[in-house]
Amino acid sequence: MIDPQRIRTAAAALDLDVSEAQAQQLSDFAALLLRWNAVYNLTAIRDEDPVLSHHLLDCLAVVPQIDRISEGRAIRILDVGSGGGLPAVPLAIALPHVRVVSLDAVQKKCAFVQQAKGQLRLENLDVVHARAEAWRSPERFDVVVSRAFATLADFIRVSRHLLASHGIWAAMKGTLPEAELRELPHDVRVVGTVKLRVPLLDEQRHLILLAPAAAD
């Protein structure tokens, strides 16, 4: 099990005040991910240290940006192609005032996230088994996030109908995807490109923030 204090210390480097209870939830999630991964192959990472750096901290690195967007409001976040609940579960843990929906087309991955929701008692997390382009939500989302899901153009294409008119797309990427940015639809604007510094991870990470061109 990843020591919760290691999580708190690393999160502090991201200017995140993670409580002891939240750190324990993140540690328990990592343990559950590793246990399920032995059978269901949810992720290629199979050891605690890279789970901490490449999964937990990688996802927590976007929390300050999401928090700025929410401004403390109970916004709705959709994680498209959530896989093993990344970043949906860390976001739900770190931002308990936010409603998070984990959306994936693979049943076994949804079953895992549902298990995590119950075991970690994440009342602000919902799990949906569906393809993004086919799913219709009764309410649109303030933030639609993805992590290594698709090109920016494809991400927008499959999720446009799920984004609120005032909403933000937040795409988690490695290196800055300059070619993808040049191929954005004409009615989508770049709000910001944020270079993220992830503790314990010596790799490039960027968060690309996009919005409908007509948004204020």
FENJOQUI-V933339 format. One record per run of one state. SS is the DSSP state (H for helix, E for strand, L for the rest). FROM is the first residue (numbers start at 1). TO is the last residue. Records with the same first field share a line. If there is no record, write none. Layout:
BEGIN
SS=FROM-TO, FROM-TO
END
This chain:
BEGIN
L=1-3, 13-19, 41-47, 61-62, 71-75, 81-87, 95-98, 105-106, 121-124, 130-140, 148-151, 174-177, 183-187, 197-204, 213-216
H=4-12, 20-40, 48-60, 63-70, 88-94, 107-120, 152-162, 178-182
E=76-80, 99-104, 125-129, 141-147, 163-173, 188-196, 205-212
END
